[in-house]
Every structure is written in C-alpha cells, then in structure tokens.
Amino acid sequence: MHEETRLPRNGKEFILFLAIISIISVNIIAPLIMGFEFGFTKETYIETLKVIPFVWIAVVLLVNLVAKPLVSKLLPKFIGPTDGFNARVLFNIVFSVTILSILLTVIGSWIGMREISMEPIHNFFYIWPRNWFISFWVEALIAQPIARFAMKKLHESQYTRIQRAKA
C-alpha cells in the first residue's frame, strides 16, 4: 500500500494535525452551541470567547487520553483491511465525535458555567444530539479536510525538498 500523505506520519505531525483540527473545531463548535443555547448575541459570543481556551485544553486532553485510545480499539471492529481511506476517516470521525460530544456536553457545560452542576447531566438527552450533529458536520466538512490538506501540502514540500537534495 502506498504511503498516505493526508495523515500525520510522526509525533510532530500529529501535534500539528491535532492543533489544526482542535483549534478550528473549538472556534466553530463552541460559539454555535452557545448561540443555540443562549441566543446568537454579541454578549453570548464574548462569553464564549472567554471560555474557548479552557475548552480547547479539555478537548486536547480528552482526545489524547480518552477518544484516541477508544477509537483505536473500535476501528478494527468496523473496518477491514480492504476498506478505503474515506471509510476509515468517516468511522474515525463518527467514533471521535460521539465520544467527545458525550464528554464535552457535560464537561464543556461545566467549563462554560464555571461550576460543576447536575444541569448538563439532567438535560443531556436534549442537548447531546444537537451537539453531536454540529460537531459531526464541522469535523467532516471543515476541520478534518483542512487538516488533511495541510498534511498533504506538508508531505509534498518534504518530498520536493528531498528530491532537490538528491539532485
């Protein structure tokens, strides 16, 4: 099988890939969810901007400590060796978004409210489907394609540099 240029190949590239996805996602998903929850006002947006850095830290930690290990165990149960890149990416997005949206529906609410309460747990089944829907489409149509494009361009520039060095 040929080398995949749209995905990270080492730790440094994974950090860049994760940074691109998480920064884009948090800056789109958080304002949308807060807007639907509290109204699309300037005040709501400003309050969202105040908590975005804390939500971003939570996202990065949850991706590395929870989602990535769980997804790596789930993927082999649903995809086979002959499944293509797009199938693998789609299952990865579905599993990652599901795990993270479940956790962040509660944890993100706590960060946004600046307190731990039972409210997001009591309202979970009203809030979570909307959060999952928003997150899935942002990941599938915006964040992940941009990150994969960045990886492809990075690998193309690395290949070009190697070819120039050989010449």
Salt bridges, closest charged atoms under 4 A:
GLU3 OE1 - ARG9 NH1 3.24
GLU4 OE2 - ARG6 NE 2.59
GLU13 OE1 - HIS155 NE2 2.70
GLU37 OE1 - ARG130 NH2 2.97
GLU47 OE2 - LYS50 NZ 3.01
GLU47 OE1 - ARG114 NH1 3.68
GLU156 OE1 - LYS153 NZ 3.24
